[in-house]
Amino acid sequence: RNNYLSEKSNHKPVSPYSLAKSISFDIAKIYRSMFGINVSCGILFNHESILRDNSYVIKKISYSVNEILKNSKKKIKLGNINISRDWGWAPEYVQIIWKILNNNKKMQDYMIATGKTTSLKKVLDLFFRQHGLNWKKFIVVDQKFKRHNDIIKNRANISLIKKELHIFPKIKIEQIVEKFTKKELF
């Protein structure tokens, strides 16, 4: 399934996690319209941080490449490597959330994403190429890591946040990979 999503897109939750987010989003809209509560929702696409657990794919790749370089690991087991995501930098997203909450305009909902979709294969290439390695020699696709309802490609339409608030993430996936390689927090 491919998704090009905006603030007005219909929600189609496929997991308990996405269902909870969808319900929270709807509750915020109801409270804003019925009770005049000053609330905005940020719809955050994948936001990466070195503080994440190693089970998240970007962190898992970063950690595993380091283990390969130390010769303590030979292969990385991943699920579907044919996915594409809009990957952004979590600390930058937090700054955007702060700007949304402190703007002088009316509260509304915004997509927080880069607006750029990158394949997992490109991410693998970026991590391994930094060390002169070919990722194809180290990746094993393991069925147990595949998600039943996985979205193949997601894309965010960030035109509203750019138009209304003149803000959007500037850190690209190449810079995120560099930050993971250098272990930068912010």
Stockholm file with secondary structure:
# STOCKHOLM 1.0

chainA/1-186         RNNYLSEKSNHKPVSPYSLAKSISFDIAKIYRSMFGINVSCGILFNHESILRDNSYVIKKISYSVNEILKNSKKKIKLGNINISRDWGWAPEYVQIIWKILNNNKKMQDYMIATGKTTSLKKVLDLFFRQHGLNWKKFIVVDQKFKRHNDIIKNRANISLIKKELHIFPKIKIEQIVEKFTKKELF
#=GR chainA/1-186 SS CEEEECTTCCCCCCSHHHHHHHHHHHHHHHHHHHHCCCCCCEEECCEECTTSCTTSHHHHHHHHHHHHHTTSCCCEEESCSSCEECCEEHHHHHHHHHHHHTCSSCCCCEEESCSCCEEHHHHHHHHHHTTTCCGGGTEEECGGGCCTTCCSEEEECCHHHHHHHCCCCCCCHHHHHHHHHHTCCC
#=GC SS_cons         CEEEECTTCCCCCCSHHHHHHHHHHHHHHHHHHHHCCCCCCEEECCEECTTSCTTSHHHHHHHHHHHHHTTSCCCEEESCSSCEECCEEHHHHHHHHHHHHTCSSCCCCEEESCSCCEEHHHHHHHHHHTTTCCGGGTEEECGGGCCTTCCSEEEECCHHHHHHHCCCCCCCHHHHHHHHHHTCCC
//
